[in-house]
Amino acid sequence: MSFQSKVPAAATILRFPDAAAGAPSTAASRLPVLIVLHQETSTPGRVGNALRALGHRLDVRRPRFGDSLPETLDDHAGAVVFGGPMSANDPDDFVRREIDWISVPLREQRPFLGICLGAQMLAMQLGARVAPHPEGRAEIGYYPIRPTAAGLALCPDWPGQVYHWHREGFELPHGAELLAEGGDFPVQAFRSGHAFGFQFHPDVTCAMMHRWTTRGHERLELPGARPRHHHFEGRALHDAAERAWLKHFLDDWLTRMPLSVMSEAAE
């Protein structure tokens, strides 16, 4: 499989609204954010901490263990689907259900964020292929990314390197905007309407990094993976920039409203 990252010629750059013009109402800011996790011990990490700091409660669901997902996001400010050790290509019922469910925020034009596995699920829902690297390479550790013009217009000051933990990637879905690209896995971030997919892990905390590199130490032997000590060296060098960029992104991500709501407000 050859991962494609070509930006569609007709792509439209959609900027985040200014805080004064597009800030959510006080009532909307109190709505919970739906959090979808994939293991019993998983946490929303830094993303969860940042959302709580913005005043949102977290509605945590684990479909893998029987939790249902809402039929609408009318009672949520947005949704985040996080990573996990499984593949978007797995035949498990919960994987299929989650991919199908992503049609809800897409249809309702609600803020949606997919991280790693969640981004792969979003790409698959949008019709793109998800597959391992053709040479068996992985990204586990810190790797450089390059924001595109669309990415910079949407959110400036992208970090130079971000944390990864994956060995599958995806093509850019048809009609989506490429926001950031990389080396072995060219599609690193993309947008489709109010939905965003990040192949990397802005959610990772220091505790999560310790846990992943300990319990998943065998993956550090994969082609392309960074040695364990490089993970912590990279965090010391790159984490402050990634943390600041994430805060900026999340502040603006939740100001996005469905077009129907914006139309009603204008009447």
Residue, then its C-alpha position, 0 to 999 in steps of 0.5 A: m500500500s502506498f499512503q497518499s497525502k496529496v491535497p485536493a486541488a479544490a480544498t478550502i482552508l477553513r479558519f477557526p473563528d476568533a474568540a470574540a466572534g465564535a466563542p461557545s455560550t456558557a451553557a454550551s461550554r458546560l456540556p460534557v465531551l464524549i470520551v471513547l477509550h479502548q482498554e480498561t486502564s486507558t485514560p484520556g490523558r492530557v486531552g482530558n486534563a485540558l478539556r476539564a480545565l475548559g470547564h467540561r465534564l468527561d462522559v467516558r465510554r468503553p464500547r469494547f466492554g459493553d458501553s453504548l454510544p449515543e444516537t446523537l451528540d445534542d447533549h455533548a460539546g463534542a467527541v474524542v475517540f482515542g487510541g488502542p492496541m487493536s486495528a481499525n481493520d479488526p473484525d471485532d463487533f465493537v470496532r465495526r460499531e465504533i467506525d459506523w458510529i462516527s457517522v453521527p458527528l459527521r452527519e450532525q457536524r459536531p466537533f470530533l477528534g480521532i487520535c491514532l486508532g480514532a483517526q484511523m477509524l475516522a479515515m475508514q468511515l470516510g472511505a480511506r484505506v488503513a494498512p501497515h507500512p509496506e516495509g513493516r516500519a513503525e513510528i514509536g517515539y518522537y518524529p517530525i511533522r510538517p504542517t501544510a498551508a491549510g494546517l498553519a491557517l487553521c492553527p499556527d505554531w505546530p510542534g516540530q516533533v510529536y509523539h507516536w505509537h503506531r504501525e498502521g497508517f491511512e490514506l487521505p480521505h477523499g475531499a479531506e484537507l491535509l493539515a500535517e504530513g510526515g515521513d514513513f506515514p505521510v498523512q499525520a493530521f487531516r480535517s473533514g468538516h468539523a472532524f479532525g484526525f491525528q495519527f500522533h498522540p498529543d494526549v500522552t502524559c509522562a505516566m502514560m509514556h512510562r507505562w507504554t514503554t514498559r508494557g509494550h517494550e517488545r514494540l520498541e524492536l520494530p523497524g523504525a521505532r525509537p529506543r526507550h531512552h529516546h522517548f524521554e529525551g524527546r519529551a524533554l525537548h518537544d513536549a512544551a511545544e506540543r502541550a501549547w499547540l494542543k491547548h490552542f487547538l482544543d480551545d478553538w476546536l470546541t467553538r465549531m458549531p454545526l451549520s444548522v445552529m449557525s444558521e438559526a443564530a443568524e435568523 
